[in-house]
């Protein structure tokens, strides 16, 4: 019984630590050329539109990068190992979206694939409010 009460209290705090914002128009565009299919261009433009919705909602983003270089050499050998780790934390998520329009568009003789969405963005007020991928 104590576990049930604890879970309800934790869930309640998690739900209170986030709010939802409606973004009426977010746009994503990618270059459309012979090396990309129309379905791939649509997918990339949709991802760009989702990122635009997150930015319009004022979602904070923290990016950190760590680089390491290990070198070992002798008179006969020289070895090197380079490692890079990039971490990206976004304090929100797209809770839902609706595609308003999508298709090819020409701007200044450049063919682009454009996707326009209406999005519901969930903003986390605290870092530990993240509930995982949906």
Buried (B, 14 or more C-beta within 10 A) or exposed (E): EEEEEEEEEEEEEBEEBBEEBEBEBBBBBBEBEEEBEEEEBBBBBBEBBBBBBBEBBEBEEEEEEEEEEEEEEEEEEEEEEEEEEEEEEBBBBBBBBEEBEBEEBEEEEEEBBBBBBBBBBBBBEEEEBBBEEE
